[in-house]
Amino acid sequence: MKYPRLLALLTAPILFVTGCAGVSPEVYASEKPTLDLYEYFNGRVDAWGYFADRSGRVVRRFTVAIEGSTQGDALVLDENFTYADGTASRRVWTIHKSDAHTYTGTAGDVIGTAQGRAYGNALQWVYRLALEVDGRTYNVTFDDWMYLQDSRVMLNHSVMSKFGFRLGEVVLSFRKA
C-alpha cells in the first residue's frame, strides 16, 4: 500500500471509539438482588462520595441526604448535598419508568432527559449536566452506574466527560435508612 501512515491515522479514531464501547447493562440481568429504583429510593437514603479529577486526585468530598417519594407515576428524589468545604446544593430528580428495564429522568441542571437502563442489580444512567464551577457553567456528560449490593446498600461509579474526554469520576456509597 502506498499510504500506510495515512491509513493508520484515518483508522485509529475508529478503533479508539469502538474499543471504548463499554459494558451493556444486560450483562447483569441474572445478578441479585434486582434493583427497582422506586422501591430502593422510597423514603430516606443517605450517601457519601467524592469527585476525583482525571489524574485520580480526590478534589471534592460530599454527603447527600435523599428523600424519595412516589408522586403519581413518578419517583421524585430530593437530593441535598453538603460538601466538605461547607457549601451546599440541591437537585430534585423526577424519574419515570418506561418499561421493565427503562427509566427517564429530569432535574433542573440536567440538559434534556436522562436515560436509564436497569437489568438485575445494575442501572446505567446517562445524562448531560450543566455543572457550575467557579462561576462558570460547563455542559458535561455523565455515564453513571449503580449496583445494588443488598436491600440497604448500593454503590455508584460515574465517569464525567466532555467531548468524549474523561474529566474525572464520582464515587458514591448509598445506604437506605
C-alpha positions as CSV (number, residue, x, y, z in Angstrom):
1,M,0.0,0.0,0.0
2,K,1.3,3.4,-0.9
3,Y,0.0,5.4,2.1
4,P,0.2,3.2,5.3
5,R,0.6,6.1,7.7
6,L,-2.4,7.9,6.3
7,L,-4.5,4.7,6.6
8,A,-3.3,4.3,10.2
9,L,-4.2,7.9,11.0
10,L,-7.7,7.5,9.5
11,T,-8.5,4.2,11.2
12,A,-7.1,5.0,14.6
13,P,-10.1,7.1,15.7
14,I,-12.5,4.4,14.6
15,L,-10.6,1.8,16.6
16,F,-10.5,4.1,19.6
17,V,-14.2,4.8,19.6
18,T,-15.2,1.1,19.0
19,G,-12.8,-0.1,21.7
20,C,-14.4,2.2,24.3
21,A,-18.0,0.9,23.7
22,G,-18.1,-0.4,27.3
23,V,-20.3,-2.8,29.1
24,S,-24.0,-3.2,28.5
25,P,-26.4,-3.3,31.4
26,E,-27.9,-6.5,30.1
27,V,-24.8,-8.5,31.3
28,Y,-26.1,-8.0,34.8
29,A,-29.6,-9.5,34.1
30,S,-29.1,-12.5,36.3
31,E,-27.5,-10.6,39.2
32,K,-29.4,-10.4,42.5
33,P,-30.9,-8.6,44.3
34,T,-32.9,-7.0,41.5
35,L,-32.8,-3.2,41.5
36,D,-36.1,-1.3,41.4
37,L,-35.4,2.4,41.8
38,Y,-38.9,3.1,43.1
39,E,-38.5,0.6,45.8
40,Y,-34.9,1.4,46.8
41,F,-35.4,5.2,46.9
42,N,-38.7,5.2,48.6
43,G,-38.0,7.1,51.8
44,R,-34.7,8.3,53.2
45,V,-31.4,7.3,51.7
46,D,-28.0,8.7,52.7
47,A,-24.9,8.8,50.5
48,W,-21.2,9.6,50.9
49,G,-19.0,10.3,47.9
50,Y,-16.2,12.1,46.2
51,F,-15.1,13.6,42.9
52,A,-11.7,12.7,41.6
53,D,-10.1,14.5,38.7
54,R,-8.7,12.7,35.7
55,S,-5.4,12.0,37.5
56,G,-7.3,10.3,40.3
57,R,-6.8,13.0,42.9
58,V,-9.8,13.5,45.1
59,V,-10.8,17.2,44.8
60,R,-14.2,17.3,46.4
61,R,-15.9,15.2,49.1
62,F,-19.6,15.3,50.0
63,T,-22.6,13.7,51.6
64,V,-26.1,13.6,50.3
65,A,-29.4,13.3,52.1
66,I,-32.0,12.0,49.7
67,E,-35.8,11.9,50.3
68,G,-37.6,9.8,47.8
69,S,-41.3,9.7,47.2
70,T,-43.8,8.4,44.5
71,Q,-46.0,11.2,43.1
72,G,-48.4,9.7,40.6
73,D,-46.3,7.5,38.3
74,A,-43.1,9.5,39.0
75,L,-40.3,8.9,41.5
76,V,-39.2,12.2,43.0
77,L,-35.7,12.3,44.6
78,D,-35.0,15.4,46.6
79,E,-31.2,15.4,47.0
80,N,-29.4,17.7,49.4
81,F,-25.6,17.8,49.0
82,T,-23.2,19.0,51.7
83,Y,-19.6,19.5,50.6
84,A,-16.5,19.1,52.8
85,D,-15.8,22.9,52.3
86,G,-19.2,23.7,53.9
87,T,-21.1,24.6,50.7
88,A,-24.4,23.0,49.9
89,S,-26.5,22.4,46.8
90,R,-29.8,20.7,45.9
91,R,-31.0,18.6,43.0
92,V,-34.6,17.3,42.5
93,W,-35.0,14.4,40.1
94,T,-38.3,13.4,38.6
95,I,-38.0,9.8,37.3
96,H,-40.4,7.8,35.2
97,K,-40.3,4.0,34.5
98,S,-41.0,3.5,30.8
99,D,-40.9,-0.3,30.8
100,A,-39.4,-3.2,32.7
101,H,-35.9,-2.0,32.1
102,T,-36.0,1.6,31.0
103,Y,-36.2,4.9,33.1
104,T,-36.1,8.5,32.1
105,G,-35.4,11.5,34.3
106,T,-35.2,15.2,34.5
107,A,-33.7,17.7,37.0
108,G,-33.2,21.4,37.0
109,D,-29.5,21.2,36.0
110,V,-29.9,18.2,33.6
111,I,-29.8,19.1,30.0
112,G,-32.6,17.3,28.2
113,T,-33.6,13.9,29.6
114,A,-31.5,11.3,31.4
115,Q,-31.8,7.8,30.0
116,G,-31.5,4.8,32.3
117,R,-31.5,1.0,31.7
118,A,-31.7,-1.4,34.6
119,Y,-31.0,-5.2,34.5
120,G,-30.5,-7.4,37.5
121,N,-28.8,-5.4,40.3
122,A,-27.4,-2.7,37.9
123,L,-28.5,0.6,36.4
124,Q,-26.7,2.6,33.8
125,W,-27.9,6.2,33.9
126,V,-26.6,8.6,31.1
127,Y,-27.2,12.3,31.1
128,R,-25.8,15.8,30.4
129,L,-25.4,18.1,33.3
130,A,-24.9,21.9,33.4
131,L,-22.1,21.9,36.0
132,E,-21.2,25.2,37.7
133,V,-17.5,25.6,38.7
134,D,-16.1,28.9,39.9
135,G,-18.9,30.9,38.5
136,R,-18.8,29.3,35.0
137,T,-21.1,26.6,33.7
138,Y,-19.8,23.6,31.8
139,N,-22.0,21.1,30.0
140,V,-20.6,17.7,30.8
141,T,-21.8,14.1,30.2
142,F,-22.2,11.5,33.0
143,D,-22.1,7.7,32.5
144,D,-23.4,6.7,35.8
145,W,-23.6,3.1,37.1
146,M,-25.4,1.9,40.2
147,Y,-25.0,-1.6,41.7
148,L,-27.4,-2.8,44.4
149,Q,-25.5,-4.8,46.9
150,D,-28.4,-5.8,49.3
151,S,-31.7,-4.2,50.3
152,R,-29.9,-1.3,52.0
153,V,-26.6,-0.7,50.3
154,M,-25.9,0.5,46.7
155,L,-22.6,1.5,45.1
156,N,-22.2,4.1,42.4
157,H,-19.5,4.9,39.9
158,S,-19.8,7.7,37.4
159,V,-17.4,8.9,34.7
160,M,-17.7,12.6,33.8
161,S,-16.6,13.6,30.3
162,K,-16.7,16.5,27.8
163,F,-16.4,16.0,24.0
164,G,-15.6,12.3,24.8
165,F,-12.6,13.2,27.0
166,R,-12.7,11.9,30.6
167,L,-12.6,14.7,33.1
168,G,-12.9,12.6,36.3
169,E,-15.1,10.3,38.2
170,V,-17.7,10.4,41.0
171,V,-17.8,7.5,43.5
172,L,-20.8,7.1,45.9
173,S,-22.0,4.7,48.5
174,F,-25.7,4.8,49.3
175,R,-27.4,3.4,52.5
176,K,-31.2,3.1,52.8
177,A,-32.5,4.1,56.2
